[in-house]
Every structure is written in structure tokens, then in C-alpha cells.
Amino acid sequence: MLRRVSSLVGRAAVRPRRVHTEAKLKELGIELPTPKAPLGNFVMTVRTGNLLYTSGHLPTSLEGETTTGKVGQELNEEEAQEAARKVAIQLIASIKKDLGDLDRVTRIVKLVGFVNCTDGFAGQPKVVNGASDLFAEVFGERGVHSRSAVGTNALPMNVPVEIEAIVEFDDGGKKGDDDWTVLKRP
């Protein structure tokens, strides 16, 4: 993956920004779910300037099934990596809901991944690669980001991984247009 990411970064300066993110998702066979309302008293995305901050997202499938289990106990590293990929799809769905057009994304700036794991488990970076790899695959050089991968002993609903993102987007030259997306709880 390092070689692949390095080559993407090297090409970023020479390629003009003409992208078709929706076509890439279709090519990969990815259908975006409808973002769910938050489980608590918060919003799923907040904009400030040309940055979009997401709340932590969980590994829920298109059918609405949430992956659960502790990594190193109920789930192995590969299963947790697949859960992180599901989280990335949820994040992309929230980004699209907020921005309207995924081609407005100029950079996935940072991911912060939390891995619900047993004591002694040290594969958090490999688990969160499930999300990082998908962002690079979908957004190309715009999807290459900085990242933290942190182990923890519990997460909401006993999910194996929770990830949040910071996204830079094309704001059309507007400054100070802060906004947030509110999804009402059922």
C-alpha cells in the first residue's frame, strides 16, 4: 500500500482536477446507504470554512446490519478490516449528503479510527487500513490522508471499529459559510 499511496501523491501535482467519484463508486460496485440519524445529542457532520468534520461512524451494511464484536476475541483482524471498509462507505454517504456532490471533495485530510480490541492486540493500523484503502481507491490522490488508529476496550453497541473524518471541500470561493447537517433522532 505504501508504494501505491506514494505514486498517487506524486501524480497529484500534475493531474488536473477532473473527477467522477460517483462513477468510481459504481465501478467498484459500491452503493451508498442513506445516512442514519445519530444515536445521541449531536450531528453527523459540521462544516466550518472549507472543512467538513464528521462524527464517528459505525460499521453498518446497506441492509442496516451492524457488525459487532471485539477484535482479537469475537473477530479477527481481517473481519475487523472489512468492518472498517463498511465504516468508510458510511462516511462517504454522510459526506455526499452534506456536500451534495462527492467531486467537491478536494482532500480527505485525516481519519481517526478507534478499534475495540483485546489487551495486547497491536493490529489497529491494519484494521483501519480497511477504510484508508477504500478512500484511496474511491478518491485517488484526494483520498490519501493522515491518520490515527487507536485501540480501546469498548465502543458503542460493541462495534469493532468507529471512524471519524476531516474532509476539505471546494466551497466555491465562499468564506465563513459554516453549516451543519442535522439528522433528527427517530
GROMACS elastic network, one bead per residue, 0.5 to 0.9 nm:
[ bonds ]
;  ai    aj funct       b0    kb
    1     4     6  0.50771   500
    1     5     6  0.61002   500
    1     6     6  0.85169   500
    1   133     6  0.78744   500
    2     5     6  0.51562   500
    2     6     6  0.60398   500
    2     7     6  0.86013   500
    3     6     6  0.51174   500
    3     7     6  0.62526   500
    3     8     6  0.87186   500
    4     7     6  0.52705   500
    4     8     6  0.63630   500
    4     9     6  0.88229   500
    5     8     6  0.50802   500
    5     9     6  0.62540   500
    5    10     6  0.86632   500
    5   136     6  0.75765   500
    5   140     6  0.88137   500
    5   141     6  0.76344   500
    5   144     6  0.67381   500
    6     9     6  0.51808   500
    6    10     6  0.61997   500
    6    11     6  0.88131   500
    7    10     6  0.51113   500
    7    11     6  0.64311   500
    7    12     6  0.88746   500
    7   141     6  0.87090   500
    8    11     6  0.53592   500
    8    12     6  0.64319   500
    8   136     6  0.85266   500
    8   140     6  0.66809   500
    8   142     6  0.87344   500
    8   144     6  0.78996   500
    9    12     6  0.52497   500
    9    13     6  0.78849   500
    9   140     6  0.88543   500
    9   141     6  0.55958   500
    9   142     6  0.85586   500
    9   144     6  0.74710   500
   10    13     6  0.68312   500
   10    14     6  0.81840   500
   10   141     6  0.85890   500
   11    14     6  0.55794   500
   11    15     6  0.62657   500
   11   141     6  0.76208   500
   12    15     6  0.57334   500
   12    16     6  0.81700   500
   12    17     6  0.88218   500
   12   140     6  0.89249   500
   12   141     6  0.59597   500
   12   142     6  0.79917   500
   13    16     6  0.79648   500
   15    18     6  0.83505   500
   16    19     6  0.88656   500
   17   106     6  0.86170   500
   18   103     6  0.83891   500
   19    22     6  0.89528   500
   19    23     6  0.89813   500
   19   103     6  0.61632   500
   19   139     6  0.84613   500
   20    23     6  0.54256   500
   20    24     6  0.65058   500
   20    25     6  0.89806   500
   20   102     6  0.82668   500
   20   103     6  0.63914   500
   20   139     6  0.89817   500
   21    24     6  0.50165   500
   21    25     6  0.63251   500
   21    26     6  0.87099   500
   21   101     6  0.86486   500
   21   102     6  0.60645   500
   21   103     6  0.58458   500
   21   138     6  0.65682   500
   21   139     6  0.64934   500
   22    25     6  0.51310   500
   22    26     6  0.63175   500
   22    27     6  0.86464   500
   22   101     6  0.84917   500
   22   102     6  0.70813   500
   22   103     6  0.80022   500
   22   138     6  0.87394   500
   23    26     6  0.50372   500
   23    27     6  0.60804   500
   23    28     6  0.86217   500
   24    28     6  0.62161   500
   24    29     6  0.86220   500
   24    30     6  0.87043   500
   24   137     6  0.83786   500
   24   138     6  0.60141   500
   24   139     6  0.81649   500
   25    28     6  0.51160   500
   25    29     6  0.62486   500
   25    30     6  0.51598   500
   25    31     6  0.71926   500
   25    32     6  0.85066   500
   25   138     6  0.63664   500
   26    30     6  0.57384   500
   26    31     6  0.71278   500
   27    30     6  0.76526   500
   28   137     6  0.88167   500
   28   138     6  0.81992   500
   30    89     6  0.79480   500
   31    62     6  0.76382   500
   31    89     6  0.84328   500
   32    35     6  0.86102   500
   32    62     6  0.72850   500
   32    89     6  0.65596   500
   32    90     6  0.72716   500
   32    92     6  0.75299   500
   32    93     6  0.54823   500
   33    36     6  0.86050   500
   33    61     6  0.79111   500
   33    62     6  0.53217   500
   33    63     6  0.83513   500
   33    64     6  0.86282   500
   33    89     6  0.79177   500
   33    90     6  0.68914   500
   33    93     6  0.62476   500
   33    94     6  0.89710   500
   34    62     6  0.82998   500
   34    90     6  0.84594   500
   34    93     6  0.67746   500
   34    94     6  0.80957   500
   34    97     6  0.83399   500
   35    44     6  0.88239   500
   35    90     6  0.68979   500
   35    91     6  0.85612   500
   35    93     6  0.61475   500
   35    94     6  0.57421   500
   35    97     6  0.75642   500
   35   183     6  0.85698   500
   36    39     6  0.87906   500
   36    44     6  0.87945   500
   36    94     6  0.87649   500
   36   183     6  0.74341   500
   36   185     6  0.87446   500
   37    40     6  0.87676   500
   37    43     6  0.81310   500
   37    44     6  0.76222   500
   37   182     6  0.81943   500
   37   184     6  0.57762   500
   37   185     6  0.53770   500
   37   186     6  0.74730   500
   38    41     6  0.73910   500
   38    42     6  0.66560   500
   38    43     6  0.64776   500
   38    44     6  0.63906   500
   38    55     6  0.88476   500
   38   182     6  0.89106   500
   38   183     6  0.67577   500
   38   184     6  0.74908   500
   38   185     6  0.63969   500
   39    42     6  0.81307   500
   39   185     6  0.69664   500
   40    43     6  0.84324   500
   40   185     6  0.78977   500
   41   185     6  0.86635   500
   42    45     6  0.89939   500
   42    55     6  0.82195   500
   42   182     6  0.81781   500
   42   183     6  0.88928   500
   43    46     6  0.71953   500
   43    54     6  0.83813   500
   43    55     6  0.71426   500
   43   180     6  0.73308   500
   43   181     6  0.63984   500
   43   182     6  0.53344   500
   43   183     6  0.65556   500
   43   184     6  0.86047   500
   44    53     6  0.83666   500
   44    54     6  0.56437   500
   44    56     6  0.77923   500
   44    57     6  0.82824   500
   44    94     6  0.74046   500
   44   180     6  0.82490   500
   44   181     6  0.66892   500
   44   182     6  0.70533   500
   44   183     6  0.72714   500
   45    52     6  0.66437   500
   45    53     6  0.55572   500
   45    55     6  0.61279   500
   45    94     6  0.73450   500
   45    95     6  0.78047   500
   45    98     6  0.71985   500
   45   179     6  0.88900   500
   45   180     6  0.58718   500
   45   181     6  0.55998   500
   45   182     6  0.78056   500
   46    51     6  0.83206   500
   46    52     6  0.57009   500
   46    53     6  0.52238   500
   46    54     6  0.65067   500
   46    55     6  0.83711   500
   46    98     6  0.86934   500
   46   178     6  0.78405   500
   46   179     6  0.62480   500
   46   181     6  0.64606   500
   46   182     6  0.89578   500
   47    50     6  0.70714   500
   47    51     6  0.56936   500
   47    53     6  0.62969   500
   47    54     6  0.88494   500
   47    98     6  0.86966   500
   47   177     6  0.79308   500
   47   178     6  0.52863   500
   47   179     6  0.50433   500
   47   180     6  0.55814   500
   47   181     6  0.83487   500
   48    51     6  0.54362   500
   48    52     6  0.65475   500
   48    53     6  0.81506   500
   48   176     6  0.69486   500
   48   177     6  0.67971   500
   48   179     6  0.67170   500
   48   180     6  0.84750   500
   49    52     6  0.82323   500
   49   171     6  0.77133   500
   49   174     6  0.77914   500
   49   175     6  0.57876   500
   49   176     6  0.51274   500
   49   177     6  0.58590   500
   49   178     6  0.59055   500
   49   179     6  0.88416   500
   50   167     6  0.83451   500
   50   168     6  0.57430   500
   50   169     6  0.54398   500
   50   170     6  0.65522   500
   50   171     6  0.55999   500
   50   173     6  0.89719   500
   50   174     6  0.82696   500
   50   175     6  0.77316   500
   50   176     6  0.84501   500
   50   177     6  0.82450   500
   50   178     6  0.85440   500
   51   109     6  0.89554   500
   51   166     6  0.68054   500
   51   167     6  0.55752   500
   51   169     6  0.62263   500
   51   170     6  0.89860   500
   51   171     6  0.88445   500
   52    95     6  0.79328   500
   52    98     6  0.85440   500
   52    99     6  0.88337   500
   52   165     6  0.80845   500
   52   166     6  0.57452   500
   52   168     6  0.62861   500
   52   169     6  0.73577   500
   52   180     6  0.88359   500
   53   164     6  0.77439   500
   53   165     6  0.60133   500
   53   167     6  0.64227   500
   53   168     6  0.89488   500
   54    57     6  0.79552   500
   54    91     6  0.76328   500
   54    94     6  0.79332   500
   54    95     6  0.80141   500
   54   163     6  0.88874   500
   54   164     6  0.55240   500
   54   165     6  0.53395   500
   54   166     6  0.64728   500
   54   167     6  0.82505   500
   55   163     6  0.80093   500
   55   164     6  0.54576   500
   55   165     6  0.74784   500
   56    91     6  0.86393   500
   56   112     6  0.85740   500
   56   113     6  0.85231   500
   56   162     6  0.56947   500
   56   165     6  0.77716   500
   57    60     6  0.86994   500
   57    87     6  0.59637   500
   57    88     6  0.81933   500
   57    90     6  0.66963   500
   57    91     6  0.64907   500
   57   161     6  0.86045   500
   57   162     6  0.54742   500
   57   163     6  0.54075   500
   57   164     6  0.61888   500
   58    66     6  0.74786   500
   58    67     6  0.82852   500
   58    83     6  0.83772   500
   58    84     6  0.82803   500
   58    86     6  0.78492   500
   58    87     6  0.53656   500
   58    88     6  0.88923   500
   58    90     6  0.74758   500
   58    91     6  0.88429   500
   58   156     6  0.86364   500
   58   159     6  0.69828   500
   58   160     6  0.85825   500
   58   161     6  0.66859   500
   58   162     6  0.50766   500
   58   163     6  0.70046   500
   59    65     6  0.83242   500
   59    66     6  0.56394   500
   59    67     6  0.56893   500
   59    68     6  0.82362   500
   59    82     6  0.87798   500
   59    83     6  0.52799   500
   59    84     6  0.64991   500
   59    85     6  0.77666   500
   59    88     6  0.82049   500
   59    89     6  0.86061   500
   59    90     6  0.74210   500
   59   159     6  0.71913   500
   59   160     6  0.80476   500
   59   161     6  0.70230   500
   59   162     6  0.72997   500
   60    63     6  0.78722   500
   60    64     6  0.56752   500
   60    65     6  0.53616   500
   60    67     6  0.63485   500
   60    83     6  0.80521   500
   60    86     6  0.62350   500
   60    87     6  0.68614   500
   60    89     6  0.88809   500
   60    90     6  0.72700   500
   61    64     6  0.51494   500
   61    65     6  0.52676   500
   61    66     6  0.63766   500
   61    67     6  0.80059   500
   61    86     6  0.63894   500
   61    87     6  0.86753   500
   61    89     6  0.87130   500
   61    90     6  0.83582   500
   62    65     6  0.74825   500
   62    86     6  0.88460   500
   62    90     6  0.88866   500
   66    83     6  0.89353   500
   66   157     6  0.87692   500
   66   159     6  0.75209   500
   67    80     6  0.88113   500
   67    83     6  0.65721   500
   67    86     6  0.89350   500
   67   158     6  0.85961   500
   67   159     6  0.60384   500
   67   160     6  0.72352   500
   67   161     6  0.89512   500
   68    74     6  0.84444   500
   68    75     6  0.84403   500
   68    83     6  0.88589   500
   68   157     6  0.71624   500
   68   158     6  0.54005   500
   68   160     6  0.58136   500
   68   161     6  0.87215   500
   69    73     6  0.74965   500
   69    74     6  0.52330   500
   69    75     6  0.60114   500
   69    80     6  0.88206   500
   69   116     6  0.78559   500
   69   117     6  0.86835   500
   69   157     6  0.89842   500
   69   158     6  0.57286   500
   69   159     6  0.56755   500
   69   160     6  0.54241   500
   70    73     6  0.54724   500
   70    74     6  0.54413   500
   70    75     6  0.60173   500
   70    76     6  0.86294   500
   70    80     6  0.87388   500
   70   115     6  0.83481   500
   70   116     6  0.53980   500
   70   117     6  0.50961   500
   70   118     6  0.67473   500
   70   153     6  0.81817   500
   70   154     6  0.79200   500
   70   158     6  0.70133   500
   70   159     6  0.71799   500
   70   160     6  0.53696   500
   70   161     6  0.88648   500
   71    74     6  0.61934   500
   71    76     6  0.56640   500
   71    77     6  0.65577   500
   71    79     6  0.83817   500
   71    80     6  0.65117   500
   71   115     6  0.74877   500
   71   116     6  0.61204   500
   71   118     6  0.63618   500
   71   121     6  0.78581   500
   71   160     6  0.60513   500
   71   161     6  0.87524   500
   72    75     6  0.58482   500
   72    76     6  0.55082   500
   72    77     6  0.71812   500
   72   117     6  0.60340   500
   72   118     6  0.55770   500
   72   119     6  0.85932   500
   72   120     6  0.89381   500
   72   121     6  0.65716   500
   73    76     6  0.72292   500
   73   117     6  0.76386   500
   73   118     6  0.66820   500
   75    78     6  0.80694   500
   75    79     6  0.58863   500
   75    80     6  0.63666   500
   75   160     6  0.78976   500
   76    79     6  0.54120   500
   76    80     6  0.62914   500
   76    81     6  0.86829   500
   77    80     6  0.51168   500
   77    81     6  0.61051   500
   77    82     6  0.87450   500
   77   123     6  0.70612   500
   77   124     6  0.84932   500
   77   126     6  0.74750   500
   77   127     6  0.61258   500
   78    82     6  0.63340   500
   78    83     6  0.86754   500
   78   126     6  0.85326   500
   78   127     6  0.72174   500
   78   130     6  0.87767   500
   79    82     6  0.51338   500
   79    83     6  0.63455   500
   79    84     6  0.87988   500
   79   127     6  0.85009   500
   80    84     6  0.62746   500
   80    85     6  0.87052   500
   80   115     6  0.84303   500
   80   127     6  0.57099   500
   80   128     6  0.82845   500
   80   130     6  0.81255   500
   80   160     6  0.62527   500
   80   161     6  0.71284   500
   81    84     6  0.50144   500
   81    85     6  0.64202   500
   81    86     6  0.88414   500
   81   126     6  0.69787   500
   81   128     6  0.62813   500
   81   129     6  0.67097   500
   81   131     6  0.76408   500
   81   161     6  0.87088   500
   82    86     6  0.64600   500
   82    87     6  0.87949   500
   82   127     6  0.79958   500
   82   130     6  0.59382   500
   82   131     6  0.83662   500
   83    86     6  0.50306   500
   83    87     6  0.63846   500
   83    88     6  0.87991   500
   83   127     6  0.83483   500
   83   128     6  0.89934   500
   83   130     6  0.74757   500
   83   131     6  0.85408   500
   83   159     6  0.87643   500
   83   160     6  0.72531   500
   83   161     6  0.68708   500
   84    88     6  0.63154   500
   84    89     6  0.87952   500
   84   113     6  0.85273   500
   84   127     6  0.66306   500
   84   128     6  0.58007   500
   84   129     6  0.75409   500
   84   131     6  0.50651   500
   84   132     6  0.86054   500
   84   160     6  0.83558   500
   84   161     6  0.61993   500
   84   162     6  0.76113   500
   84   163     6  0.77149   500
   85    88     6  0.50318   500
   85    89     6  0.64620   500
   85    90     6  0.88024   500
   85   128     6  0.81298   500
   85   129     6  0.81771   500
   85   132     6  0.80962   500
   85   133     6  0.81359   500
   85   134     6  0.65139   500
   85   135     6  0.89978   500
   86    89     6  0.51365   500
   86    90     6  0.63929   500
   86    91     6  0.87197   500
   86   130     6  0.83359   500
   86   131     6  0.76582   500
   87    90     6  0.50012   500
   87    91     6  0.61651   500
   87    92     6  0.86473   500
   87   130     6  0.88221   500
   87   131     6  0.68601   500
   87   161     6  0.78683   500
   87   162     6  0.70998   500
   87   163     6  0.67115   500
   88    92     6  0.61442   500
   88    93     6  0.85771   500
   88   130     6  0.79822   500
   88   132     6  0.78835   500
   88   134     6  0.69173   500
   88   135     6  0.71163   500
   88   163     6  0.77934   500
   89    92     6  0.51016   500
   89    93     6  0.62352   500
   89    94     6  0.87719   500
   89   131     6  0.82064   500
   89   134     6  0.82194   500
   89   135     6  0.88456   500
   90    93     6  0.50797   500
   90    94     6  0.63798   500
   90    95     6  0.87015   500
   91    94     6  0.51320   500
   91    95     6  0.61461   500
   91    96     6  0.85939   500
   91   163     6  0.82433   500
   91   164     6  0.77085   500
   91   165     6  0.76251   500
   92    96     6  0.61063   500
   92    97     6  0.85517   500
   92   102     6  0.81207   500
   92   135     6  0.85241   500
   93    96     6  0.51436   500
   93    97     6  0.61627   500
   93    98     6  0.87121   500
   94    98     6  0.62060   500
   94    99     6  0.85718   500
   95    98     6  0.52505   500
   95    99     6  0.60077   500
   95   100     6  0.78830   500
   95   101     6  0.85149   500
   95   102     6  0.71918   500
   95   105     6  0.86090   500
   95   167     6  0.82538   500
   96    99     6  0.52213   500
   96   100     6  0.50609   500
   96   101     6  0.57438   500
   96   102     6  0.54791   500
   97   100     6  0.54588   500
   97   101     6  0.81249   500
   97   181     6  0.84191   500
   98   101     6  0.85047   500
   98   180     6  0.79458   500
   98   181     6  0.63591   500
   99   102     6  0.68413   500
   99   104     6  0.70841   500
   99   105     6  0.82832   500
   99   169     6  0.81788   500
  100   104     6  0.83209   500
  101   104     6  0.57702   500
  101   105     6  0.80292   500
  102   105     6  0.56318   500
  102   139     6  0.89050   500
  102   169     6  0.89247   500
  103   106     6  0.76225   500
  103   139     6  0.87357   500
  103   169     6  0.86305   500
  103   170     6  0.86251   500
  104   168     6  0.86195   500
  104   169     6  0.53066   500
  104   170     6  0.50508   500
  104   171     6  0.76929   500
  105   108     6  0.73336   500
  105   139     6  0.83358   500
  105   142     6  0.74272   500
  105   143     6  0.88903   500
  105   167     6  0.69744   500
  105   168     6  0.60616   500
  105   170     6  0.63552   500
  106   139     6  0.89707   500
  106   142     6  0.58097   500
  106   143     6  0.85408   500
  106   167     6  0.78100   500
  106   168     6  0.55681   500
  106   170     6  0.62579   500
  107   110     6  0.88807   500
  107   139     6  0.83039   500
  107   141     6  0.79108   500
  107   143     6  0.59687   500
  107   144     6  0.75156   500
  107   145     6  0.75827   500
  107   166     6  0.88293   500
  107   167     6  0.59663   500
  107   168     6  0.50672   500
  107   169     6  0.68068   500
  108   111     6  0.78310   500
  108   135     6  0.77981   500
  108   139     6  0.83788   500
  108   142     6  0.60689   500
  108   144     6  0.65095   500
  108   145     6  0.55622   500
  108   146     6  0.83851   500
  108   165     6  0.74072   500
  108   166     6  0.63535   500
  108   168     6  0.62482   500
  108   169     6  0.86959   500
  109   142     6  0.85538   500
  109   143     6  0.79423   500
  109   144     6  0.77059   500
  109   145     6  0.50245   500
  109   146     6  0.62507   500
  109   147     6  0.84775   500
  109   165     6  0.75017   500
  109   166     6  0.53876   500
  109   167     6  0.53126   500
  109   168     6  0.64156   500
  110   144     6  0.86224   500
  110   145     6  0.51154   500
  110   147     6  0.52570   500
  110   148     6  0.80485   500
  110   164     6  0.83723   500
  110   165     6  0.56598   500
  110   166     6  0.51900   500
  110   167     6  0.71804   500
  111   128     6  0.89215   500
  111   131     6  0.86734   500
  111   132     6  0.79108   500
  111   145     6  0.70521   500
  111   146     6  0.65728   500
  111   148     6  0.64856   500
  111   149     6  0.83399   500
  111   163     6  0.66934   500
  111   164     6  0.57335   500
  111   166     6  0.65706   500
  111   167     6  0.89990   500
  112   128     6  0.87072   500
  112   146     6  0.87431   500
  112   147     6  0.56695   500
  112   149     6  0.60735   500
  112   150     6  0.77908   500
  112   162     6  0.83603   500
  112   163     6  0.55594   500
  112   164     6  0.53634   500
  112   165     6  0.64331   500
  112   166     6  0.87811   500
  113   124     6  0.82623   500
  113   125     6  0.86368   500
  113   127     6  0.88291   500
  113   128     6  0.61288   500
  113   131     6  0.88975   500
  113   147     6  0.76948   500
  113   148     6  0.60774   500
  113   150     6  0.61130   500
  113   151     6  0.85080   500
  113   161     6  0.68574   500
  113   162     6  0.58087   500
  113   164     6  0.66367   500
  113   165     6  0.88209   500
  114   124     6  0.79488   500
  114   128     6  0.82076   500
  114   148     6  0.83563   500
  114   149     6  0.59478   500
  114   151     6  0.58180   500
  114   152     6  0.65822   500
  114   155     6  0.80211   500
  114   160     6  0.82364   500
  114   161     6  0.55092   500
  114   162     6  0.52074   500
  114   163     6  0.62162   500
  114   164     6  0.88475   500
  115   124     6  0.61569   500
  115   127     6  0.75922   500
  115   128     6  0.79386   500
  115   149     6  0.72672   500
  115   150     6  0.60560   500
  115   152     6  0.58529   500
  115   153     6  0.80926   500
  115   154     6  0.83003   500
  115   155     6  0.79158   500
  115   159     6  0.85213   500
  115   160     6  0.57189   500
  115   162     6  0.67494   500
  115   163     6  0.87547   500
  116   150     6  0.88077   500
  116   151     6  0.61485   500
  116   152     6  0.50405   500
  116   153     6  0.53071   500
  116   154     6  0.52150   500
  116   155     6  0.59351   500
  116   158     6  0.75894   500
  116   159     6  0.69402   500
  116   161     6  0.59696   500
  116   162     6  0.83977   500
  117   120     6  0.83693   500
  117   121     6  0.63123   500
  117   122     6  0.87976   500
  117   124     6  0.84112   500
  117   151     6  0.62187   500
  117   152     6  0.61044   500
  117   153     6  0.56941   500
  117   154     6  0.75266   500
  117   160     6  0.71444   500
  117   161     6  0.89065   500
  118   121     6  0.56574   500
  118   151     6  0.85593   500
  118   152     6  0.81700   500
  118   153     6  0.65960   500
  119   122     6  0.86273   500
  119   151     6  0.88254   500
  119   152     6  0.87195   500
  119   153     6  0.76407   500
  121   124     6  0.75986   500
  121   151     6  0.79655   500
  122   125     6  0.80142   500
  122   126     6  0.89472   500
  122   151     6  0.78578   500
  123   126     6  0.53326   500
  123   127     6  0.63486   500
  123   128     6  0.88843   500
  123   151     6  0.87425   500
  124   127     6  0.50725   500
  124   128     6  0.62678   500
  124   129     6  0.85857   500
  124   149     6  0.56163   500
  124   150     6  0.63777   500
  124   151     6  0.62262   500
  125   128     6  0.52909   500
  125   129     6  0.61746   500
  125   148     6  0.79790   500
  125   149     6  0.54635   500
  125   150     6  0.80797   500
  126   129     6  0.50343   500
  126   130     6  0.73377   500
  126   149     6  0.88301   500
  127   130     6  0.59087   500
  127   131     6  0.81693   500
  127   149     6  0.83526   500
  127   161     6  0.82135   500
  128   131     6  0.55360   500
  128   132     6  0.64715   500
  128   133     6  0.86678   500
  128   147     6  0.89517   500
  128   148     6  0.87110   500
  128   149     6  0.64429   500
  128   161     6  0.79873   500
  128   163     6  0.82755   500
  129   133     6  0.55912   500
  129   134     6  0.81879   500
  130   133     6  0.56152   500
  130   134     6  0.65219   500
  130   135     6  0.89917   500
  131   134     6  0.52413   500
  131   135     6  0.62968   500
  131   136     6  0.87700   500
  131   163     6  0.84336   500
  132   135     6  0.52163   500
  132   136     6  0.63161   500
  132   137     6  0.86000   500
  132   143     6  0.78234   500
  132   144     6  0.74740   500
  132   145     6  0.77546   500
  132   147     6  0.84901   500
  133   136     6  0.51995   500
  133   137     6  0.60981   500
  133   138     6  0.86460   500
  133   143     6  0.86587   500
  133   144     6  0.85822   500
  134   138     6  0.59969   500
  134   139     6  0.83353   500
  134   143     6  0.83367   500
  135   138     6  0.52166   500
  135   139     6  0.57536   500
  135   140     6  0.74593   500
  135   142     6  0.83514   500
  135   144     6  0.70586   500
  135   145     6  0.86580   500
  136   139     6  0.54005   500
  136   141     6  0.64980   500
  136   142     6  0.72789   500
  136   144     6  0.54259   500
  136   145     6  0.84509   500
  137   140     6  0.55859   500
  137   141     6  0.87615   500
  137   143     6  0.74934   500
  138   142     6  0.89115   500
  138   143     6  0.71471   500
  139   142     6  0.52498   500
  139   144     6  0.80312   500
  140   143     6  0.54288   500
  140   144     6  0.71455   500
  141   144     6  0.54388   500
  141   145     6  0.88393   500
  142   145     6  0.79444   500
  149   163     6  0.89991   500
  152   155     6  0.74794   500
  154   157     6  0.87525   500
  154   158     6  0.64204   500
  154   159     6  0.80799   500
  154   160     6  0.83568   500
  155   158     6  0.52999   500
  155   159     6  0.58647   500
  155   160     6  0.71946   500
  155   161     6  0.74496   500
  155   162     6  0.74430   500
  156   159     6  0.62545   500
  156   162     6  0.85357   500
  158   161     6  0.88379   500
  159   162     6  0.72918   500
  168   171     6  0.89507   500
  169   172     6  0.89766   500
  170   173     6  0.75568   500
  171   174     6  0.56438   500
  171   175     6  0.78343   500
  171   177     6  0.84921   500
  172   175     6  0.89147   500
  174   177     6  0.63607   500
  175   178     6  0.84257   500
